[in-house]
Amino acid sequence: MLTKTYKKIAVITGVLSLAIVLWSFNDDLFQISKNLDVFASVYKEININYVDEINPSKLVKTGVDAMLEGLDPYTEFVPESEIEDYKLKYVSTQYGGIGASIFARNQKVYISDVAEGFPAQKGDIRAGDELVKINDIVLEGKNSDQVSTLLKGSKGAPIKLTIRRDGVAGTIDKNLLRDEIKQPNVSYFGMVQGNMGYIKLDKFLENSGDEVTNALVTLKKNNPTGIILDLRNNGGGILQEAVKIVNLFVARDVEVVAQKGKVRDKNYVYHTLNTPIEPNLPLVVLVNSHSASASEIVAGSLQDLDRAVIIGQRSYGKGLVQQTFNLPYNSLVKITIAKYYTPSGRCIQALDYTHRNADGSVDKVADSLMHEYKTKDGRSVYDGSGIYPDLFIPQDRFANITQVLVGKLLVFDYATQYRNTHPTVGDAKSFALSDADFADFAKYISGKDYKYSNRSEKVLADLKTETDKDKEFADIKTEYDALKVKLEAAKANDLQQHKEEIKQVLENEIASRYYFEKGRYECNFKYDKELARAAKLMSDKAEVATILKGEGAYKIIGKPKVTMAAVKPDTKNNN
């Protein structure tokens, strides 16, 4: 009898549970249907009755964007009109154009960078040239997007550019043929100090795994003593490409990353599938606060597997996975479907979008909520705030004067003048400005506007503001004026005081005028502290072993304190 009673109770409980699920499901459907009706009704009434004419597509996109804004920055709606730009940014780096980047200034458009091997470079278009006309269409007053559209077109289509160049009278006509422009994921690879192989990976878009493979195979011909994979400023991309890259250095059938979300069918564990190309050479991965997403999968996985030493600064902390879904009328929506977890089991997501504050703001994961995990060989690592490097190198911050000289385009303009007056220079790795060159730059900027305020001046200005409020400024005016004069005198020496870093940015910009992006990297190698530390580390096998064992000075005591940094957007237009 007792058994039958239990069976009846079990049946009744099951029926009730099913009823609750169905009720909940029906309630969800009702809420969805209800809110869609409300949205459609509001849209219809605005469209019929609003006082001014409206753009229906723009109105709907505004509403959809507002809805998605409450989720996270990576869930986004892409209308048909923006599909091509979306693919260029997130999927493929291939388009038809001339191979140059542009920017607008004072109602005019200028070339900012030229890619080696493409029509612009072959046609002797130079950074700093002003674009005056495209196919006889006058460009003055047009913005960068409008000019970018005019530059792009199908492969083989002719294009006529009219440019103006400093030091050349009149304008110059250039007749080019557009080509298929493919921006590489690997922007540079080669041998660096200490016989180290170096690979700079900028993004994880289509074929990035193949590009890193090709670079690695080429470098191995030089018998390197170690490999440096540079993921600094790499904002990520396709997860599967990250898995392929980890597989180059890790044995087959090893877990690289797992994605877990609400929909079970989308949960997946990614393993290495192939025999690695280089499972034994010492490996360093460089990261900084702008290394995000797929970059963090590679760095975090190699760290968890004790395969690589991570050098640099705390990474960004994006532990979310997105998937795109096609919508009617050639639009799509990209939705965050899961979080990813490195082999130790940690999720490095730094901002908690699920639990927003009442005002909609988002907090970092609190230190008290961070958890300890163990790497393959037992080192301590932590979740909740990006990838913390095994060797932390403080990031240098350029002085205010250097930032202003770059921001006001005075470095850019001087490099343009230098290129136009110096037909050739030495190779990029050895290129250096002389004291006479720097004196010439100082003369060039003399009288030009590069005003800026340093921290001391801001403090002094705040002092005046506060004492004015308290009606006490008159009491300190004499001392205030004297201090202001001293600060202005000290500021006048900033150009010489920060000469070395100003030379660094000047050399970098000038080298790019002759040797393009490759020149930027090679010229900057001598200033790169993280790169130098990586080369030094890999020449000391004992130190590598100590780090990977988490011993001595490399043993993490407690949870590392961190601050967040924003990923810097790319504002250039590529054509």
Secondary structure, DSSP 8 states (H G I E B T S, - for coil): -HHHHHHHHHHHHHHHHHHHHHHHHHHHHHHHHHHHHHHHHHHHHHHHH-SS---HHHHHHHHHHHHHHTT-TT-EEE-GGGHHHHHHHHT--EEEE-SEEEEEETTEEEEEEE-TTSHHHHTT--TT-EEEEETTEE-TT--HHHHHHHH---TT-EEEEEEE-TTSSS-EEEEEE-EEEE--SEEEEEEETTTEEEEEE--B-TTHHHHHHHHHHHHHTT--SEEEEE-TT---B-HHHHHHHHHTTS-TT-EEEEEE-SSGGG-EEEE--S--S-SSS-EEEEE-TT--THHHHHHHHHHHTT--EEEES------EEEEEEEETTTEEEEEEEEEEE-TTS-----B-SSS--TTS---B--GGG--EEE-TTS-EEE-SS----SEE-------HHHHHHHHTTHHHHHHHHHHHH-S----TTT----HHHHHHHHHHHTTS------HHHHHHHHHHHHHHHTT-HHHHHHHHHHHHHHHHHHHHTHHHHTHHHHHHHHHHHHHHHHHHHHHHHHHHGGG-HHHHHHHHHHT-HHHHHHHHHT-GGGS--S--------------EE-
